[in-house]
Amino acid sequence: MINLLIYGGVAIVVLCILFISLTSIVTGKSVDHVVAEIKSHIVYNLIGAEGVMDDMLLRKRNKIEPVIKSGKIVVITGGTRGIGYEVIKLLMQCDMQVIMGCRKVPEGEKVGTHIRADGVSTGELKVFALDTSNNASVREFAAIVTQNCPHINYLINNAGIMFAPYKESPDGYESQFATNYLGHFLLTHLLLPLLKRGGTAEEHARIVNVSSCVYTYGKYNFQDINNKKQYVSFDAYATSKLAQVHFTTYLNRLLLADGINVQVHAVHPGVVNTDLFENSFVKQYAEWFMKLMFKTAIEGAYPIVYATISPKLEGDGGTYISNCRIQELSSSVRNPQREEKLFNFTKDILNIQDFGKDV
């Protein structure tokens, strides 16, 4: 029996080595690169399984109480489908004025038509062009919002891509880092003056950054932020979501220290069955599992709306929300020095001198 186990173990090791070697030859990637990709697949499956279990156990707590917010103005990036669509629908049910920024304005306008067809008669939706991966587009969108709004009460940084193949943004940055983080950092900077006008001591304005539970696997390479030499799409996605978490906690501390009535939250919507999984292994080979075990889009929208309007969170910014509750951040990522380094690094590459002021 012992010999059988030994031989079996050796056979597994040999097969793994052969698989890695053949993959390296076929793809033209180094062995280290192939090993890094395999490691990422394994880690993501483990984190994803834990996330699915958490969603299932806390499903009854993942709900929101309707809050009428007539006259409030909310800006959201993305939202033509999936979670974002459901978020916008819920916000309009709260009688808010929703301003959506999306790549294809006609698709965004269809959202309003569909929501009205679903019987929602309250709220208002305005749609303007926005590509968060393009700094020029972000600036144009922010200028339009500023021209149309004397203030805003909520900013939801929702737009994102996941597991994308290597591609650089028009400004030269890896697409996931640019779309998910850099564009939202710049947009927040440009709209912060409006948020300051929208917040009061009794009811803070709010910034909601849509992150993910995979933030725990993110890591920065400040010398090569694109990681072009050994790009792993899973790693890049995790890094963009870690950046959103660090941006949340650091910015909230700055605002609190300055006595500004704006609070910031990071949100994990859950493991949700949406088109974001288009490039994932589970989507290609086990779509039935997604339909059976993952959250629906509306269930993924609840935590985002909760972070945006729940009175239970008033004055409690800098927090990470999952399943409509505050969840403790992983101790492995709580690092004020690293948060500050990322914040200053981002300001430098976006040429921002005084965040939220020099606009």
WOBEL-V621990 format. One record per backbone hydrogen bond with DSSP energy under -1.0 kcal/mol. CO is the residue of the C=O (numbers start at 1). NH is the residue of the N-H. If there is no record, write none. Layout:
CO/NH, CO/NH
This chain:
1/5, 2/6, 3/7, 4/8, 5/9, 6/10, 7/11, 8/12, 9/13, 10/14, 11/15, 12/16, 13/17, 14/18, 15/19, 16/20, 17/21, 18/22, 19/23, 20/24, 21/25, 22/26, 23/27, 24/28, 30/34, 31/35, 32/36, 33/37, 34/38, 35/39, 36/40, 37/41, 38/42, 39/43, 40/44, 41/45, 42/46, 43/47, 44/48, 45/49, 46/50, 47/51, 48/52, 49/53, 50/54, 51/55, 52/56, 53/57, 54/58, 58/61, 58/62, 61/63, 69/72, 72/97, 73/153, 73/154, 74/99, 75/156, 76/101, 81/85, 82/86, 83/87, 84/88, 85/89, 86/90, 87/91, 88/92, 89/93, 91/96, 92/95, 94/69, 96/124, 97/74, 98/126, 99/76, 100/128, 101/78, 102/130, 104/108, 105/109, 106/110, 109/113, 110/114, 111/115, 112/116, 113/117, 114/118, 115/120, 116/119, 124/98, 126/100, 128/102, 131/134, 134/138, 135/139, 136/140, 137/141, 138/142, 139/143, 140/144, 141/145, 142/146, 143/147, 144/148, 145/149, 153/206, 154/75, 155/208, 156/77, 156/158, 157/210, 167/175, 169/172, 173/169, 174/178, 175/179, 176/180, 177/181, 177/182, 178/183, 181/185, 182/186, 183/187, 184/188, 185/189, 186/190, 187/191, 188/192, 191/195, 192/196, 193/197, 194/152, 194/198, 195/199, 203/200, 205/263, 206/155, 207/265, 208/157, 209/267, 212/215, 213/216, 214/217, 215/218, 221/224, 224/227, 232/236, 233/237, 234/238, 235/239, 236/240, 237/241, 238/242, 239/243, 240/244, 241/245, 242/246, 243/247, 244/248, 245/249, 246/250, 247/251, 248/252, 249/253, 250/254, 251/255, 252/256, 253/257, 254/258, 255/260, 256/259, 260/262, 261/205, 263/207, 264/318, 265/209, 266/321, 267/211, 270/272, 271/295, 272/274, 274/277, 275/278, 277/280, 280/284, 281/285, 282/286, 286/289, 286/290, 287/291, 288/292, 289/293, 290/294, 295/273, 296/300, 297/301, 298/302, 301/305, 302/306, 303/307, 304/308, 305/309, 306/310, 310/313, 311/314, 313/316, 319/266, 320/327, 321/268, 325/322, 330/333, 333/335, 335/339, 336/340, 337/341, 338/342, 339/343, 340/344, 341/345, 342/346, 343/347, 344/348, 345/349, 346/350, 347/352, 354/357, 354/358, 357/359
